[in-house]
Amino acid sequence: VAILSPTSDLKAQSGSGTQSNFDPALNTLLKAEPTVPGSDEIRQAWLAVSQWPVSRLEEILNAADVANPVAINWLRSAIDRMGDQAGFTLPVEDLQKVATDIDRKYASRRIALDLLETADPKRFASVLEKLVENPISVFRRPAIEKRIAAANALDKKSLERKQRYLEIFRAARDEDQVQAAAGVLEEEFGEK
């Protein structure tokens, strides 16, 4: 299964939700809105998509790139139901590519990251480490938290701990994480 990058067809699309180059069932799910979240038409489309083979996962993730929040919930729910199929195996390499592709929208990346965490926790941990420099806080923050936990396990005032906290300080963007790193650097190493 090769999950496509949104750089070609999807960049030409608007975020209106209904796109002619998606499967009709996906187009129906993309119409879901808070005012009409569960019509019979949408439920039927969800049922159809939820029975797709894993080889069609890329289509769902591409649709998530243009979906509104309600439609994203329907898409994610369909993916979860797909996982109930016998022999269903997630394409972890493709999920990793989506999760780390900063040109993709948040929703498809978040779904891919969540699926990767379920399918292959070791690979998820590896991907999480690569998200330290990610421009989106919800991806970067857990990666920084993981680095802080690892640095906290090191001997206080050790050179390795100082180096790790300097790296954390440079990569962190959330105020609490920046302050935590700065606090350790100042308290233990006299860095200001």
C-alpha positions as CSV (number, residue, x, y, z in Angstrom):
1,V,0.0,0.0,0.0
2,A,1.5,3.3,-1.0
3,I,0.0,6.3,0.7
4,L,0.1,9.3,-1.6
5,S,1.5,12.7,-0.8
6,P,-1.0,15.5,-1.0
7,T,1.3,17.5,-3.2
8,S,-0.3,17.0,-6.5
9,D,-4.1,16.5,-6.8
10,L,-4.9,17.6,-3.2
11,K,-3.1,20.9,-3.5
12,A,-5.3,21.7,-6.5
13,Q,-8.4,21.0,-4.4
14,S,-10.2,23.5,-2.2
15,G,-11.1,22.6,1.3
16,S,-14.8,22.5,0.4
17,G,-15.2,18.9,1.4
18,T,-16.7,17.4,-1.7
19,Q,-14.1,16.5,-4.3
20,S,-15.0,14.7,-7.6
21,N,-11.8,12.6,-7.6
22,F,-12.7,10.9,-4.4
23,D,-14.8,7.8,-4.2
24,P,-18.5,8.7,-4.0
25,A,-18.7,7.2,-0.5
26,L,-15.8,9.5,0.7
27,N,-17.5,12.5,-0.9
28,T,-20.6,11.7,1.1
29,L,-18.6,11.5,4.3
30,L,-16.9,14.8,3.5
31,K,-20.4,16.4,3.5
32,A,-20.9,15.6,7.2
33,E,-21.4,18.8,9.2
34,P,-22.5,19.5,12.8
35,T,-26.0,20.4,11.6
36,V,-26.5,17.1,9.8
37,P,-23.9,14.7,11.3
38,G,-25.7,11.4,10.9
39,S,-28.0,11.2,7.9
40,D,-28.9,7.8,6.4
41,E,-26.8,8.7,3.4
42,I,-23.7,9.4,5.6
43,R,-24.3,6.2,7.6
44,Q,-24.4,4.2,4.4
45,A,-21.3,5.8,3.1
46,W,-19.5,5.1,6.4
47,L,-20.6,1.5,6.3
48,A,-19.2,1.2,2.7
49,V,-15.9,2.8,3.6
50,S,-15.5,0.8,6.8
51,Q,-15.6,-2.4,4.7
52,W,-12.8,-1.3,2.4
53,P,-9.6,-3.3,2.4
54,V,-6.5,-1.7,3.9
55,S,-5.2,-1.0,0.4
56,R,-7.6,1.9,0.3
57,L,-6.4,3.5,3.5
58,E,-4.5,6.1,1.4
59,E,-7.8,7.4,0.0
60,I,-9.2,7.9,3.4
61,L,-6.1,9.7,4.7
62,N,-6.1,11.9,1.5
63,A,-9.8,12.8,2.2
64,A,-8.9,13.7,5.8
65,D,-6.6,16.4,4.3
66,V,-9.7,18.3,3.1
67,A,-12.2,17.2,5.7
68,N,-14.0,19.3,8.3
69,P,-13.9,18.1,11.9
70,V,-17.2,16.2,11.8
71,A,-16.1,14.4,8.5
72,I,-12.8,13.6,10.1
73,N,-14.6,11.8,12.9
74,W,-16.6,9.7,10.4
75,L,-13.4,8.9,8.5
76,R,-11.5,7.9,11.6
77,S,-14.4,5.7,12.8
78,A,-14.4,4.0,9.4
79,I,-10.7,3.3,9.7
80,D,-11.3,1.8,13.2
81,R,-14.0,-0.4,11.8
82,M,-11.7,-1.5,9.0
83,G,-9.4,-2.8,11.6
84,D,-12.0,-5.4,12.6
85,Q,-11.5,-7.2,9.3
86,A,-9.8,-10.6,9.4
87,G,-6.1,-10.2,8.3
88,F,-6.2,-6.4,8.5
89,T,-2.6,-5.2,8.9
90,L,-1.7,-1.6,8.9
91,P,1.0,-0.4,6.5
92,V,3.4,1.0,9.1
93,E,6.0,2.3,6.6
94,D,3.3,4.3,4.8
95,L,1.8,5.5,8.0
96,Q,5.3,6.7,9.1
97,K,5.6,8.7,5.9
98,V,2.2,10.4,6.4
99,A,2.9,11.1,10.0
100,T,6.2,12.9,9.3
101,D,5.1,14.7,6.1
102,I,4.8,18.4,7.1
103,D,3.1,19.2,3.8
104,R,0.1,17.2,4.9
105,K,-2.7,18.5,7.0
106,Y,-2.9,17.9,10.7
107,A,-5.8,15.4,10.6
108,S,-4.2,12.9,8.2
109,R,-0.9,13.1,10.1
110,R,-2.7,12.7,13.5
111,I,-4.6,9.7,12.3
112,A,-1.5,8.1,10.8
113,L,0.4,8.7,14.0
114,D,-2.3,7.2,16.2
115,L,-2.5,4.1,13.9
116,L,1.2,3.8,13.9
117,E,1.3,3.8,17.7
118,T,-1.2,0.9,17.8
119,A,0.4,-1.1,15.0
120,D,4.1,-0.7,15.9
121,P,4.9,1.0,19.2
122,K,8.7,0.8,18.6
123,R,8.4,2.5,15.2
124,F,6.0,5.0,16.8
125,A,8.7,5.8,19.4
126,S,11.2,6.3,16.6
127,V,8.9,8.6,14.7
128,L,8.1,10.5,17.8
129,E,11.8,11.3,18.2
130,K,11.8,12.8,14.7
131,L,9.0,15.1,15.5
132,V,11.1,17.2,17.9
133,E,11.5,19.9,15.3
134,N,8.0,19.7,14.0
135,P,6.3,23.0,13.5
136,I,3.0,21.7,14.9
137,S,2.9,21.7,18.7
138,V,0.8,18.7,19.2
139,F,3.4,16.6,17.3
140,R,6.4,18.3,18.8
141,R,5.3,18.5,22.5
142,P,5.2,14.7,23.2
143,A,8.6,14.3,21.5
144,I,10.0,17.0,23.8
145,E,8.3,15.4,26.8
146,K,10.0,12.1,25.9
147,R,13.4,13.8,25.8
148,I,12.8,15.5,29.1
149,A,12.0,12.2,30.7
150,A,15.2,10.7,29.3
151,A,17.3,13.6,30.5
152,N,15.7,13.4,33.9
153,A,16.9,9.8,34.2
154,L,20.5,10.9,33.8
155,D,22.8,11.7,36.7
156,K,22.4,15.3,37.9
157,K,25.1,17.6,36.8
158,S,26.5,15.1,34.3
159,L,27.8,16.4,31.0
160,E,25.4,14.2,29.1
161,R,22.4,15.6,31.0
162,K,23.6,19.2,30.3
163,Q,23.9,18.4,26.6
164,R,20.4,16.8,26.5
165,Y,18.9,19.8,28.2
166,L,20.6,22.2,25.8
167,E,19.1,20.3,22.9
168,I,15.7,20.3,24.6
169,F,15.9,24.1,25.3
170,R,16.8,24.7,21.6
171,A,13.9,22.5,20.3
172,A,11.1,23.4,22.7
173,R,8.6,26.0,21.8
174,D,5.9,25.6,24.5
175,E,6.6,27.9,27.4
176,D,6.4,25.3,30.2
177,Q,8.9,23.1,28.4
178,V,11.3,26.0,27.6
179,Q,11.1,27.0,31.3
180,A,11.7,23.5,32.5
181,A,14.8,23.1,30.4
182,A,16.1,26.6,31.3
183,G,15.5,25.9,35.0
184,V,17.6,22.7,35.0
185,L,20.3,24.4,33.0
186,E,20.5,27.3,35.4
187,E,20.1,25.4,38.6
188,E,22.5,22.6,37.8
189,F,25.0,24.2,35.4
190,G,24.8,27.9,35.9
191,E,23.6,28.5,32.4
192,K,21.5,31.6,31.8
